[in-house]
Amino acid sequence: MKVTIVGAGAVGASCAEYIAIKDFASEIVLLDIKEGVAEGKAMDLMQTATLNGFDSKITGSTNDYSKTAGSDVVVITSGIPRKPGMTREELIGINAGIVKDVSSKLIQHSPDTVMIVVSNPMDTMTYLVHKTTGLSKNKIIGMGGALDSARFKFRLSEALECAASDVDGMVIGGHSDTGMVPLTRMATRNSIPVSAFLSKERLEQVSEDTKVGGATLTKLLGTSAWYAPGAAVSSLVHAIACDQQKMFPCSVLLEGEYGLNDICIGVPVILGKNGIESIVEIELNDAEKAKIKESAEGVKKTNDLLKL
């Protein structure tokens, strides 16, 4: 199993580290446009192999896409980072050009790969990859929902004052502060609805805190987060590489599912060796349907800014 990660910044390097530690990939390639950065981070990570007990081979390359040939999974993290006060939508002008260039070069060397898009605005960048690469729809995945759901579960465990492993929950919709739809009605603590433990007001606060999860960290750190995004990507790659048939909310191209068409937005999917094995349609109530429709309208407005 060969995995390529384009962008050796904080998210890309964290992703490579988590994949290596899980020790399921034979080869991990880090690629970056800045001279020496990918090579340096790859070497640094390889020097942890005996300490962390993994056998994956990590190599770095400066902008040489021939080194990515034959990748089973490729991850695009490249693009300018989100800065304080910057919306994801404001990133589109620069990042669209980067993602289009990167994805086309990756496909030249790995035409049958599964592509995971991390670059923001993530739903729109995933849509762009669909429109410009020719890959089948099951092989293009936007990471956002997996990260948003992890943040949702963190906030739930915080409110419940319990171990995070006790909690399950999911966020669907767009990967933006206004587009996320945390499914508080379906969230559970050891199979018991969290509404049995938390008031409606507290659950609403959990939902709002989840929606601004990225912005909260950006304000604190002065740049985008990297540990949780890297871990989210590694979980998706792991599910594909090991054919785990696991369910994650991911940004995928919808063609009628959830009443939506020609849009990439977060919904639950099953991930396995073919990428997206299936899209799972869950029964939403009227309020949740209204929220995902509103979220889709916001994503489509951003998509309209693409020069396709």
C-alpha positions in Angstrom: 0.0 0.0 0.0 1.5 3.3 -1.2 0.1 6.6 0.1 1.1 10.0 -1.2 0.5 13.2 0.7 0.8 16.5 -1.2 1.6 19.4 1.2 4.2 18.7 3.9 2.9 21.4 6.2 1.6 20.8 9.7 -1.5 18.8 8.5 0.4 16.8 5.9 3.2 15.9 8.2 0.7 14.9 11.0 -1.2 12.8 8.6 2.1 11.0 7.5 3.0 10.5 11.2 -0.4 8.9 12.1 -0.4 6.7 9.1 3.1 5.5 9.8 2.4 4.8 13.5 -0.6 2.7 12.5 1.8 0.7 10.3 -0.5 -0.4 7.5 1.2 1.4 4.6 4.4 0.0 3.0 5.4 3.4 1.6 4.4 7.0 2.4 5.5 9.8 0.0 5.5 13.5 1.2 5.6 16.0 -1.6 5.9 19.8 -1.2 6.7 22.8 -3.4 9.2 24.3 -1.0 12.7 23.0 -1.4 13.8 20.5 1.2 10.8 20.6 3.4 9.3 17.3 2.5 12.7 15.6 2.5 13.5 17.0 5.9 10.1 16.1 7.5 10.3 12.6 6.0 13.8 12.1 7.5 12.7 13.4 10.8 9.7 11.0 10.8 11.9 8.0 9.8 14.1 8.7 12.8 11.1 7.9 15.0 10.5 4.5 13.4 12.4 2.5 16.0 11.0 4.6 18.8 7.4 4.3 17.6 7.7 0.8 16.3 6.7 1.1 12.6 8.1 -0.3 9.4 6.5 2.1 6.9 9.0 3.8 4.6 8.6 7.6 4.4 10.3 9.6 1.7 10.1 13.2 0.7 10.3 15.0 -2.6 10.3 18.6 -3.8 7.7 18.8 -6.5 8.7 15.6 -8.3 5.4 13.9 -9.0 7.1 10.9 -10.6 7.9 9.8 -7.0 4.2 9.4 -6.4 3.6 6.9 -9.2 1.5 3.9 -8.3 -0.1 5.5 -5.2 -3.2 3.6 -4.0 -4.4 6.7 -2.1 -3.4 10.3 -2.5 -4.1 13.1 -0.1 -4.2 16.8 -1.1 -3.5 19.1 1.8 -1.8 21.8 -0.2 -3.0 25.4 -0.3 -2.7 28.5 1.8 -3.7 28.1 5.4 -6.7 29.7 6.9 -5.7 32.8 8.9 -7.6 34.5 11.8 -10.7 36.3 10.5 -10.5 34.5 7.1 -13.5 32.5 6.0 -13.0 29.2 4.1 -14.8 30.8 1.2 -12.1 33.5 0.9 -9.5 30.8 0.3 -11.1 29.7 -3.0 -9.4 32.0 -5.5 -5.9 30.8 -4.6 -6.6 27.2 -3.5 -8.7 26.3 -6.6 -5.7 26.9 -8.8 -3.4 24.8 -6.6 -5.8 21.9 -6.2 -6.5 21.7 -9.9 -2.8 21.6 -10.7 -1.9 19.1 -8.0 -4.8 16.7 -8.8 -4.1 16.6 -12.5 -0.4 15.8 -11.9 -1.3 13.1 -9.4 -3.7 11.4 -11.9 -1.0 11.4 -14.5 1.1 9.1 -12.3 -1.6 7.2 -10.4 -4.7 7.0 -12.7 -6.5 4.5 -10.5 -5.9 6.1 -7.1 -8.4 7.1 -4.5 -8.1 10.9 -3.8 -8.8 12.5 -0.4 -9.2 16.3 -0.5 -8.4 18.3 2.6 -7.7 21.8 1.1 -10.3 24.5 1.9 -13.0 25.4 1.1 -13.1 21.6 1.2 -16.5 20.8 -0.3 -15.8 23.1 -3.2 -12.3 21.8 -3.8 -13.8 18.2 -3.8 -16.3 19.3 -6.4 -13.5 20.9 -8.4 -11.6 17.6 -8.4 -14.8 15.8 -9.7 -15.1 18.3 -12.5 -11.5 18.3 -13.6 -9.9 14.9 -13.1 -12.2 12.3 -14.7 -11.9 10.0 -11.7 -15.0 7.9 -10.9 -17.2 9.4 -8.1 -16.4 6.7 -5.6 -12.7 7.6 -5.7 -13.0 11.3 -4.7 -13.5 12.0 -1.0 -13.6 15.2 1.0 -12.3 14.8 4.5 -14.3 17.5 6.4 -17.1 15.5 8.0 -14.8 13.1 9.7 -13.0 16.0 11.4 -16.2 17.8 12.3 -17.6 14.7 13.9 -14.5 14.2 16.0 -14.9 17.8 17.2 -18.6 17.1 17.9 -17.8 14.1 20.0 -15.1 16.0 21.9 -17.7 18.7 22.8 -20.2 16.1 23.7 -17.8 14.3 26.0 -16.8 17.6 27.5 -20.5 18.5 28.3 -21.2 15.0 29.6 -18.0 14.9 31.6 -17.3 11.4 30.4 -14.6 9.6 28.4 -14.7 10.4 24.7 -14.9 6.6 23.9 -18.3 6.6 25.5 -19.7 9.0 22.9 -20.9 8.6 19.3 -22.2 11.3 17.1 -22.1 12.6 13.5 -21.9 15.9 11.7 -23.2 16.2 8.1 -23.6 19.1 5.7 -20.9 21.6 4.6 -17.5 21.9 6.1 -17.9 25.5 7.2 -18.9 27.4 10.3 -22.4 28.0 8.9 -22.8 24.8 7.0 -22.3 22.1 9.6 -25.3 20.1 10.8 -24.4 18.3 14.1 -27.0 15.5 14.5 -27.6 16.0 18.3 -30.9 14.1 18.1 -29.0 10.9 17.1 -25.9 11.4 19.3 -25.5 8.7 22.0 -23.6 7.8 25.1 -23.2 4.0 25.1 -26.3 3.7 23.0 -28.4 6.0 25.2 -29.4 9.3 23.5 -27.4 12.2 25.0 -30.7 14.1 25.4 -31.2 11.8 28.5 -28.2 13.5 30.1 -28.1 17.0 28.7 -30.7 19.8 28.4 -31.8 21.1 25.1 -30.0 24.4 25.8 -26.7 22.5 26.6 -27.0 20.5 23.4 -27.6 23.7 21.4 -24.4 25.1 22.9 -22.5 21.9 22.0 -23.8 22.2 18.5 -22.7 25.9 18.2 -19.3 25.1 19.7 -18.8 22.3 17.1 -19.6 24.6 14.2 -17.0 27.1 15.2 -14.5 24.4 16.1 -12.0 25.4 13.4 -12.3 29.1 13.9 -11.8 28.7 17.7 -8.5 26.9 17.1 -7.4 29.3 14.5 -8.0 32.2 16.9 -6.0 30.4 19.6 -3.2 29.1 17.4 -2.9 31.9 14.8 -3.3 29.3 12.1 -5.3 26.2 11.2 -5.2 23.2 13.4 -3.2 20.1 12.4 -3.4 17.2 14.9 -7.1 16.4 14.6 -7.2 17.0 10.8 -4.1 14.8 10.4 -5.8 12.1 12.5 -9.0 12.4 10.6 -7.2 11.9 7.2 -5.3 8.9 8.6 -8.5 7.2 9.7 -10.0 7.6 6.2 -6.8 6.2 4.6 -6.7 3.3 7.0 -10.3 2.4 6.3 -9.6 2.3 2.6 -6.2 0.6 2.8 -7.5 -2.2 5.0 -11.0 -2.5 3.5 -12.6 -1.8 6.9 -16.0 -1.0 5.5 -16.3 1.7 8.2 -18.8 4.5 8.2 -17.6 8.1 8.1 -19.4 11.4 7.1 -17.4 12.6 4.1 -18.0 15.2 1.3 -19.1 13.2 -1.7 -20.8 13.9 -5.0 -24.6 13.5 -4.6 -26.8 12.6 -7.5 -30.2 12.6 -5.9 -29.3 11.4 -2.4 -30.8 13.5 0.3 -32.7 15.4 -2.4 -29.5 17.0 -3.6 -27.8 17.0 -7.0 -24.5 18.1 -8.5 -22.9 19.0 -5.2 -20.3 17.6 -2.9 -21.4 17.8 0.7 -20.9 15.8 3.9 -23.1 12.7 4.3 -22.4 9.3 5.9 -20.6 6.8 3.6 -19.0 3.4 3.8 -15.3 3.4 3.1 -13.4 0.3 1.8 -10.9 -0.8 -0.8 -12.8 0.9 -3.6 -13.0 4.2 -1.8 -16.7 5.0 -1.3 -18.4 1.7 -1.2 -21.9 3.2 -0.7 -23.7 6.4 0.4 -25.8 5.8 3.5 -29.2 7.7 3.5 -30.4 8.2 7.1 -33.9 9.4 8.0 -33.8 13.1 8.8 -36.5 15.0 10.5 -37.9 18.2 8.9 -35.6 20.5 10.9 -32.5 18.5 9.9 -33.7 18.4 6.2 -34.1 22.2 6.3 -30.6 22.6 7.7 -28.9 20.4 5.2 -30.8 22.2 2.3 -29.6 25.6 3.7 -26.1 24.2 4.0 -26.2 23.0 0.4 -27.3 26.4 -0.8 -24.2 27.9 0.8 -21.9 25.3 -0.7 -23.4 25.9 -4.2 -22.8 29.7 -3.8 -19.1 29.0 -3.2 -19.0 26.5 -6.1 -20.4 29.2 -8.4 -17.1 31.1 -7.8 -15.1 28.4 -9.5 -13.9 29.1 -13.0 -15.0 25.8 -14.6 
